[in-house]
Amino acid sequence: MNEMSPTKLTNAPEGFEYYRVCDQEGVCHVVRGMQEVRRLLEKTPGLNVTKIP
């Protein structure tokens, strides 16, 4: 009899991490990859960035 084993969760490869980016008014967006976060920060300084686990 085969038993199912749990799926091992791993860290996302670089560029596939998700980040929540919020402005000072509380409007948030979810973006993928640190490169996109950097682009948004250059365009709009003062954003709050949180990595989504």
N, CA, C and O atoms as a Tripos MOL2 file, in Angstrom:
@<TRIPOS>MOLECULE
protein
  212   211    53     0     0
PROTEIN
NO_CHARGES

@<TRIPOS>ATOM
      1 N           0.8380   -1.1800    0.0000 N.3       1 MET1
      2 CA          0.0000    0.0000    0.0000 C.3       1 MET1
      3 C           0.8870    1.2490    0.0000 C.2       1 MET1
      4 O           1.7690    1.3810    0.8490 O.2       1 MET1
      5 N           0.6650    2.1400   -0.9210 N.am      2 ASN2
      6 CA          1.4490    3.3760   -1.0050 C.3       2 ASN2
      7 C           0.8060    4.4650   -0.1680 C.2       2 ASN2
      8 O          -0.3880    4.7420   -0.2860 O.2       2 ASN2
      9 N           1.6160    5.0740    0.6740 N.am      3 GLU3
     10 CA          1.1220    6.2050    1.4630 C.3       3 GLU3
     11 C           1.5830    7.4890    0.7910 C.2       3 GLU3
     12 O           2.6820    7.5580    0.2410 O.2       3 GLU3
     13 N           0.7460    8.4850    0.8420 N.am      4 MET4
     14 CA          1.1240    9.7770    0.2670 C.3       4 MET4
     15 C           2.0090   10.5150    1.2550 C.2       4 MET4
     16 O           1.7120   10.5740    2.4480 O.2       4 MET4
     17 N           3.0840   11.0710    0.7550 N.am      5 SER5
     18 CA          3.9570   11.8570    1.6180 C.3       5 SER5
     19 C           3.6570   13.3320    1.3990 C.2       5 SER5
     20 O           3.2190   13.7220    0.3170 O.2       5 SER5
     21 N           3.8900   14.1580    2.4190 N.am      6 PRO6
     22 CA          3.6070   15.5940    2.2670 C.3       6 PRO6
     23 C           4.5550   16.2290    1.2580 C.2       6 PRO6
     24 O           5.6850   15.7750    1.0790 O.2       6 PRO6
     25 N           4.0950   17.2530    0.6200 N.am      7 THR7
     26 CA          4.9130   18.0030   -0.3250 C.3       7 THR7
     27 C           5.8530   18.9110    0.4470 C.2       7 THR7
     28 O           5.4250   19.6330    1.3470 O.2       7 THR7
     29 N           7.1190   18.8770    0.1000 N.am      8 LYS8
     30 CA          8.0950   19.7330    0.7600 C.3       8 LYS8
     31 C           8.0300   21.1260    0.1460 C.2       8 LYS8
     32 O           8.1380   21.2830   -1.0700 O.2       8 LYS8
     33 N           7.8530   22.1290    0.9890 N.am      9 LEU9
     34 CA          7.8400   23.5150    0.5270 C.3       9 LEU9
     35 C           9.2660   24.0510    0.5450 C.2       9 LEU9
     36 O           9.9950   23.8680    1.5200 O.2       9 LEU9
     37 N           9.6480   24.6990   -0.5130 N.am     10 THR10
     38 CA         10.9910   25.2680   -0.6020 C.3      10 THR10
     39 C          10.8860   26.7630   -0.8530 C.2      10 THR10
     40 O           9.8170   27.2800   -1.1780 O.2      10 THR10
     41 N          11.9860   27.4320   -0.7020 N.am     11 ASN11
     42 CA         12.0180   28.8610   -1.0130 C.3      11 ASN11
     43 C          11.8930   29.0400   -2.5200 C.2      11 ASN11
     44 O          12.3840   28.2250   -3.3010 O.2      11 ASN11
     45 N          11.2420   30.0990   -2.9050 N.am     12 ALA12
     46 CA         11.0840   30.3960   -4.3300 C.3      12 ALA12
     47 C          12.4390   30.7770   -4.9190 C.2      12 ALA12
     48 O          13.2560   31.4020   -4.2430 O.2      12 ALA12
     49 N          12.6810   30.4060   -6.1740 N.am     13 PRO13
     50 CA         13.9210   30.8370   -6.8180 C.3      13 PRO13
     51 C          13.9690   32.3580   -6.9320 C.2      13 PRO13
     52 O          12.9350   33.0250   -6.9150 O.2      13 PRO13
     53 N          15.1690   32.8930   -7.0470 N.am     14 GLU14
     54 CA         15.3220   34.3470   -7.1410 C.3      14 GLU14
     55 C          14.5130   34.8800   -8.3170 C.2      14 GLU14
     56 O          14.5490   34.3280   -9.4170 O.2      14 GLU14
     57 N          13.7880   35.9550   -8.0670 N.am     15 GLY15
     58 CA         12.9460   36.5470   -9.1000 C.3      15 GLY15
     59 C          11.5030   36.1080   -9.0120 C.2      15 GLY15
     60 O          10.6380   36.6850   -9.6710 O.2      15 GLY15
     61 N          11.2240   35.0830   -8.1970 N.am     16 PHE16
     62 CA          9.8570   34.5950   -8.0640 C.3      16 PHE16
     63 C           9.2870   34.8430   -6.6750 C.2      16 PHE16
     64 O           8.2160   34.3390   -6.3390 O.2      16 PHE16
     65 N          10.0070   35.6250   -5.8640 N.am     17 GLU17
     66 CA          9.4820   35.9780   -4.5530 C.3      17 GLU17
     67 C           8.3830   37.0160   -4.7440 C.2      17 GLU17
     68 O           8.4130   37.7950   -5.6970 O.2      17 GLU17
     69 N           7.4270   37.0220   -3.8460 N.am     18 TYR18
     70 CA          6.3490   38.0020   -3.9230 C.3      18 TYR18
     71 C           6.5110   39.0160   -2.8010 C.2      18 TYR18
     72 O           6.8830   38.6690   -1.6800 O.2      18 TYR18
     73 N           6.2270   40.2680   -3.1190 N.am     19 TYR19
     74 CA          6.3480   41.3670   -2.1680 C.3      19 TYR19
     75 C           5.0670   42.1850   -2.1820 C.2      19 TYR19
     76 O           4.4500   42.3860   -3.2280 O.2      19 TYR19
     77 N           4.6760   42.6560   -0.9950 N.am     20 ARG20
     78 CA          3.5520   43.5880   -0.8880 C.3      20 ARG20
     79 C           4.1570   44.9790   -0.8080 C.2      20 ARG20
     80 O           4.9750   45.2610    0.0680 O.2      20 ARG20
     81 N           3.7540   45.8390   -1.7210 N.am     21 VAL21
     82 CA          4.2720   47.2050   -1.7930 C.3      21 VAL21
     83 C           3.1030   48.1460   -1.5270 C.2      21 VAL21
     84 O           2.1170   48.1470   -2.2640 O.2      21 VAL21
     85 N           3.2200   48.9520   -0.4610 N.am     22 CYS22
     86 CA          2.1250   49.8440   -0.0620 C.3      22 CYS22
     87 C           2.6030   51.2900   -0.0490 C.2      22 CYS22
     88 O           3.7410   51.5820    0.3180 O.2      22 CYS22
     89 N           1.7050   52.1950   -0.4610 N.am     23 ASP23
     90 CA          2.0370   53.6140   -0.3850 C.3      23 ASP23
     91 C           1.5810   54.1640    0.9620 C.2      23 ASP23
     92 O           1.0200   53.4320    1.7770 O.2      23 ASP23
     93 N           1.8200   55.4480    1.1930 N.am     24 GLN24
     94 CA          1.5080   56.0590    2.4870 C.3      24 GLN24
     95 C           0.0140   56.1500    2.7440 C.2      24 GLN24
     96 O          -0.4010   56.3230    3.8900 O.2      24 GLN24
     97 N          -0.8020   56.0360    1.7050 N.am     25 GLU25
     98 CA         -2.2560   56.0870    1.8680 C.3      25 GLU25
     99 C          -2.8440   54.7080    2.1370 C.2      25 GLU25
    100 O          -4.0530   54.5750    2.3290 O.2      25 GLU25
    101 N          -1.9960   53.6800    2.1510 N.am     26 GLY26
    102 CA         -2.4650   52.3290    2.4300 C.3      26 GLY26
    103 C          -2.8910   51.5350    1.2080 C.2      26 GLY26
    104 O          -3.4410   50.4420    1.3410 O.2      26 GLY26
    105 N          -2.6460   52.0670    0.0230 N.am     27 VAL27
    106 CA         -2.9550   51.3400   -1.2120 C.3      27 VAL27
    107 C          -1.7980   50.3780   -1.4780 C.2      27 VAL27
    108 O          -0.6470   50.7970   -1.5980 O.2      27 VAL27
    109 N          -2.1160   49.0770   -1.5680 N.am     28 CYS28
    110 CA         -1.0770   48.0570   -1.7070 C.3      28 CYS28
    111 C          -1.1990   47.3040   -3.0250 C.2      28 CYS28
    112 O          -2.2830   47.1590   -3.5900 O.2      28 CYS28
    113 N          -0.0550   46.8350   -3.4880 N.am     29 HIS29
    114 CA          0.0260   45.9980   -4.6800 C.3      29 HIS29
    115 C           0.9530   44.8380   -4.3520 C.2      29 HIS29
    116 O           1.8800   44.9880   -3.5570 O.2      29 HIS29
    117 N           0.7090   43.6870   -4.9570 N.am     30 VAL30
    118 CA          1.6110   42.5490   -4.8240 C.3      30 VAL30
    119 C           2.3980   42.4460   -6.1200 C.2      30 VAL30
    120 O           1.8280   42.4020   -7.2100 O.2      30 VAL30
    121 N           3.7260   42.4080   -5.9820 N.am     31 VAL31
    122 CA          4.5880   42.3140   -7.1580 C.3      31 VAL31
    123 C           5.5140   41.1160   -7.0080 C.2      31 VAL31
    124 O           5.7730   40.6480   -5.8990 O.2      31 VAL31
    125 N           6.0070   40.6300   -8.1380 N.am     32 ARG32
    126 CA          6.9010   39.4770   -8.1210 C.3      32 ARG32
    127 C           8.3120   39.9220   -8.4650 C.2      32 ARG32
    128 O           8.5500   40.5450   -9.5000 O.2      32 ARG32
    129 N           9.2440   39.5910   -7.5790 N.am     33 GLY33
    130 CA         10.6580   39.8330   -7.8330 C.3      33 GLY33
    131 C          11.1790   41.1600   -7.3040 C.2      33 GLY33
    132 O          10.5060   42.1890   -7.3630 O.2      33 GLY33
    133 N          12.4030   41.0980   -6.7850 N.am     34 MET34
    134 CA         13.0390   42.2910   -6.2280 C.3      34 MET34
    135 C          13.3140   43.3280   -7.3080 C.2      34 MET34
    136 O          13.3330   44.5240   -7.0160 O.2      34 MET34
    137 N          13.5240   42.9020   -8.5350 N.am     35 GLN35
    138 CA         13.7660   43.8600   -9.6140 C.3      35 GLN35
    139 C          12.5490   44.7640   -9.8060 C.2      35 GLN35
    140 O          12.7010   45.9670  -10.0210 O.2      35 GLN35
    141 N          11.3590   44.2050   -9.7320 N.am     36 GLU36
    142 CA         10.1360   45.0090   -9.8600 C.3      36 GLU36
    143 C           9.9790   45.9380   -8.6560 C.2      36 GLU36
    144 O           9.5330   47.0750   -8.8050 O.2      36 GLU36
    145 N          10.3450   45.4590   -7.4670 N.am     37 VAL37
    146 CA         10.2890   46.3060   -6.2680 C.3      37 VAL37
    147 C          11.2140   47.5040   -6.4450 C.2      37 VAL37
    148 O          10.8250   48.6370   -6.1610 O.2      37 VAL37
    149 N          12.4310   47.2600   -6.9110 N.am     38 ARG38
    150 CA         13.3880   48.3590   -7.1120 C.3      38 ARG38
    151 C          12.8620   49.3740   -8.1230 C.2      38 ARG38
    152 O          13.0100   50.5820   -7.9400 O.2      38 ARG38
    153 N          12.2490   48.8700   -9.1870 N.am     39 ARG39
    154 CA         11.6940   49.7650  -10.2090 C.3      39 ARG39
    155 C          10.6250   50.6660   -9.6020 C.2      39 ARG39
    156 O          10.5920   51.8660   -9.8760 O.2      39 ARG39
    157 N           9.7430   50.0860   -8.7710 N.am     40 LEU40
    158 CA          8.6920   50.8820   -8.1340 C.3      40 LEU40
    159 C           9.2680   51.8950   -7.1480 C.2      40 LEU40
    160 O           8.7870   53.0250   -7.0660 O.2      40 LEU40
    161 N          10.3040   51.4900   -6.3950 N.am     41 LEU41
    162 CA         10.9180   52.4070   -5.4280 C.3      41 LEU41
    163 C          11.6060   53.5770   -6.1240 C.2      41 LEU41
    164 O          11.5950   54.6950   -5.6080 O.2      41 LEU41
    165 N          12.1990   53.3350   -7.2830 N.am     42 GLU42
    166 CA         12.8110   54.4360   -8.0380 C.3      42 GLU42
    167 C          11.7460   55.3960   -8.5420 C.2      42 GLU42
    168 O          11.9450   56.6110   -8.5500 O.2      42 GLU42
    169 N          10.6270   54.8490   -8.9560 N.am     43 LYS43
    170 CA          9.5300   55.6580   -9.4910 C.3      43 LYS43
    171 C           8.7930   56.4100   -8.3860 C.2      43 LYS43
    172 O           8.4080   57.5660   -8.5630 O.2      43 LYS43
    173 N           8.5970   55.7390   -7.2320 N.am     44 THR44
    174 CA          7.8380   56.3210   -6.1240 C.3      44 THR44
    175 C           8.5690   56.0590   -4.8080 C.2      44 THR44
    176 O           8.3040   55.0480   -4.1590 O.2      44 THR44
    177 N           9.4790   56.9410   -4.3980 N.am     45 PRO45
    178 CA         10.1760   56.7520   -3.1200 C.3      45 PRO45
    179 C           9.1970   56.7900   -1.9460 C.2      45 PRO45
    180 O           8.1380   57.4130   -2.0300 O.2      45 PRO45
    181 N           9.5580   56.1210   -0.8590 N.am     46 GLY46
    182 CA          8.7380   56.1620    0.3490 C.3      46 GLY46
    183 C           7.7260   55.0410    0.4560 C.2      46 GLY46
    184 O           6.8830   55.0550    1.3540 O.2      46 GLY46
    185 N           7.7920   54.0690   -0.4440 N.am     47 LEU47
    186 CA          6.8680   52.9410   -0.3660 C.3      47 LEU47
    187 C           7.2990   51.9920    0.7460 C.2      47 LEU47
    188 O           8.4820   51.9090    1.0750 O.2      47 LEU47
    189 N           6.3400   51.2800    1.3210 N.am     48 ASN48
    190 CA          6.6040   50.2830    2.3410 C.3      48 ASN48
    191 C           6.5900   48.9180    1.6610 C.2      48 ASN48
    192 O           5.6070   48.5610    1.0120 O.2      48 ASN48
    193 N           7.6770   48.1460    1.8040 N.am     49 VAL49
    194 CA          7.8050   46.8540    1.1310 C.3      49 VAL49
    195 C           7.8860   45.7450    2.1670 C.2      49 VAL49
    196 O           8.6580   45.8330    3.1220 O.2      49 VAL49
    197 N           7.0840   44.6980    1.9760 N.am     50 THR50
    198 CA          7.0890   43.5350    2.8530 C.3      50 THR50
    199 C           7.1670   42.2810    1.9980 C.2      50 THR50
    200 O           6.3790   42.1070    1.0680 O.2      50 THR50
    201 N           8.1270   41.3980    2.3150 N.am     51 LYS51
    202 CA          8.2250   40.1270    1.5850 C.3      51 LYS51
    203 C           7.1240   39.1970    2.0790 C.2      51 LYS51
    204 O           6.9160   39.0450    3.2830 O.2      51 LYS51
    205 N           6.4270   38.5810    1.1360 N.am     52 ILE52
    206 CA          5.3530   37.6520    1.4840 C.3      52 ILE52
    207 C           5.9680   36.2610    1.6020 C.2      52 ILE52
    208 O           6.5940   35.7710    0.6630 O.2      52 ILE52
    209 N           5.7860   35.6230    2.7690 N.am     53 PRO53
    210 CA          6.3910   34.2900    2.9570 C.3      53 PRO53
    211 C           5.7950   33.2370    2.0500 C.2      53 PRO53
    212 O           6.2050   32.0770    2.0990 O.2      53 PRO53
@<TRIPOS>BOND
     1     1     2 1
     2     2     3 1
     3     3     4 2
     4     3     5 am
     5     5     6 1
     6     6     7 1
     7     7     8 2
     8     7     9 am
     9     9    10 1
    10    10    11 1
    11    11    12 2
    12    11    13 am
    13    13    14 1
    14    14    15 1
    15    15    16 2
    16    15    17 am
    17    17    18 1
    18    18    19 1
    19    19    20 2
    20    19    21 am
    21    21    22 1
    22    22    23 1
    23    23    24 2
    24    23    25 am
    25    25    26 1
    26    26    27 1
    27    27    28 2
    28    27    29 am
    29    29    30 1
    30    30    31 1
    31    31    32 2
    32    31    33 am
    33    33    34 1
    34    34    35 1
    35    35    36 2
    36    35    37 am
    37    37    38 1
    38    38    39 1
    39    39    40 2
    40    39    41 am
    41    41    42 1
    42    42    43 1
    43    43    44 2
    44    43    45 am
    45    45    46 1
    46    46    47 1
    47    47    48 2
    48    47    49 am
    49    49    50 1
    50    50    51 1
    51    51    52 2
    52    51    53 am
    53    53    54 1
    54    54    55 1
    55    55    56 2
    56    55    57 am
    57    57    58 1
    58    58    59 1
    59    59    60 2
    60    59    61 am
    61    61    62 1
    62    62    63 1
    63    63    64 2
    64    63    65 am
    65    65    66 1
    66    66    67 1
    67    67    68 2
    68    67    69 am
    69    69    70 1
    70    70    71 1
    71    71    72 2
    72    71    73 am
    73    73    74 1
    74    74    75 1
    75    75    76 2
    76    75    77 am
    77    77    78 1
    78    78    79 1
    79    79    80 2
    80    79    81 am
    81    81    82 1
    82    82    83 1
    83    83    84 2
    84    83    85 am
    85    85    86 1
    86    86    87 1
    87    87    88 2
    88    87    89 am
    89    89    90 1
    90    90    91 1
    91    91    92 2
    92    91    93 am
    93    93    94 1
    94    94    95 1
    95    95    96 2
    96    95    97 am
    97    97    98 1
    98    98    99 1
    99    99   100 2
   100    99   101 am
   101   101   102 1
   102   102   103 1
   103   103   104 2
   104   103   105 am
   105   105   106 1
   106   106   107 1
   107   107   108 2
   108   107   109 am
   109   109   110 1
   110   110   111 1
   111   111   112 2
   112   111   113 am
   113   113   114 1
   114   114   115 1
   115   115   116 2
   116   115   117 am
   117   117   118 1
   118   118   119 1
   119   119   120 2
   120   119   121 am
   121   121   122 1
   122   122   123 1
   123   123   124 2
   124   123   125 am
   125   125   126 1
   126   126   127 1
   127   127   128 2
   128   127   129 am
   129   129   130 1
   130   130   131 1
   131   131   132 2
   132   131   133 am
   133   133   134 1
   134   134   135 1
   135   135   136 2
   136   135   137 am
   137   137   138 1
   138   138   139 1
   139   139   140 2
   140   139   141 am
   141   141   142 1
   142   142   143 1
   143   143   144 2
   144   143   145 am
   145   145   146 1
   146   146   147 1
   147   147   148 2
   148   147   149 am
   149   149   150 1
   150   150   151 1
   151   151   152 2
   152   151   153 am
   153   153   154 1
   154   154   155 1
   155   155   156 2
   156   155   157 am
   157   157   158 1
   158   158   159 1
   159   159   160 2
   160   159   161 am
   161   161   162 1
   162   162   163 1
   163   163   164 2
   164   163   165 am
   165   165   166 1
   166   166   167 1
   167   167   168 2
   168   167   169 am
   169   169   170 1
   170   170   171 1
   171   171   172 2
   172   171   173 am
   173   173   174 1
   174   174   175 1
   175   175   176 2
   176   175   177 am
   177   177   178 1
   178   178   179 1
   179   179   180 2
   180   179   181 am
   181   181   182 1
   182   182   183 1
   183   183   184 2
   184   183   185 am
   185   185   186 1
   186   186   187 1
   187   187   188 2
   188   187   189 am
   189   189   190 1
   190   190   191 1
   191   191   192 2
   192   191   193 am
   193   193   194 1
   194   194   195 1
   195   195   196 2
   196   195   197 am
   197   197   198 1
   198   198   199 1
   199   199   200 2
   200   199   201 am
   201   201   202 1
   202   202   203 1
   203   203   204 2
   204   203   205 am
   205   205   206 1
   206   206   207 1
   207   207   208 2
   208   207   209 am
   209   209   210 1
   210   210   211 1
   211   211   212 2
@<TRIPOS>SUBSTRUCTURE
     1 MET1         2 RESIDUE 1 A MET
     2 ASN2         6 RESIDUE 1 A ASN
     3 GLU3        10 RESIDUE 1 A GLU
     4 MET4        14 RESIDUE 1 A MET
     5 SER5        18 RESIDUE 1 A SER
     6 PRO6        22 RESIDUE 1 A PRO
     7 THR7        26 RESIDUE 1 A THR
     8 LYS8        30 RESIDUE 1 A LYS
     9 LEU9        34 RESIDUE 1 A LEU
    10 THR10       38 RESIDUE 1 A THR
    11 ASN11       42 RESIDUE 1 A ASN
    12 ALA12       46 RESIDUE 1 A ALA
    13 PRO13       50 RESIDUE 1 A PRO
    14 GLU14       54 RESIDUE 1 A GLU
    15 GLY15       58 RESIDUE 1 A GLY
    16 PHE16       62 RESIDUE 1 A PHE
    17 GLU17       66 RESIDUE 1 A GLU
    18 TYR18       70 RESIDUE 1 A TYR
    19 TYR19       74 RESIDUE 1 A TYR
    20 ARG20       78 RESIDUE 1 A ARG
    21 VAL21       82 RESIDUE 1 A VAL
    22 CYS22       86 RESIDUE 1 A CYS
    23 ASP23       90 RESIDUE 1 A ASP
    24 GLN24       94 RESIDUE 1 A GLN
    25 GLU25       98 RESIDUE 1 A GLU
    26 GLY26      102 RESIDUE 1 A GLY
    27 VAL27      106 RESIDUE 1 A VAL
    28 CYS28      110 RESIDUE 1 A CYS
    29 HIS29      114 RESIDUE 1 A HIS
    30 VAL30      118 RESIDUE 1 A VAL
    31 VAL31      122 RESIDUE 1 A VAL
    32 ARG32      126 RESIDUE 1 A ARG
    33 GLY33      130 RESIDUE 1 A GLY
    34 MET34      134 RESIDUE 1 A MET
    35 GLN35      138 RESIDUE 1 A GLN
    36 GLU36      142 RESIDUE 1 A GLU
    37 VAL37      146 RESIDUE 1 A VAL
    38 ARG38      150 RESIDUE 1 A ARG
    39 ARG39      154 RESIDUE 1 A ARG
    40 LEU40      158 RESIDUE 1 A LEU
    41 LEU41      162 RESIDUE 1 A LEU
    42 GLU42      166 RESIDUE 1 A GLU
    43 LYS43      170 RESIDUE 1 A LYS
    44 THR44      174 RESIDUE 1 A THR
    45 PRO45      178 RESIDUE 1 A PRO
    46 GLY46      182 RESIDUE 1 A GLY
    47 LEU47      186 RESIDUE 1 A LEU
    48 ASN48      190 RESIDUE 1 A ASN
    49 VAL49      194 RESIDUE 1 A VAL
    50 THR50      198 RESIDUE 1 A THR
    51 LYS51      202 RESIDUE 1 A LYS
    52 ILE52      206 RESIDUE 1 A ILE
    53 PRO53      210 RESIDUE 1 A PRO
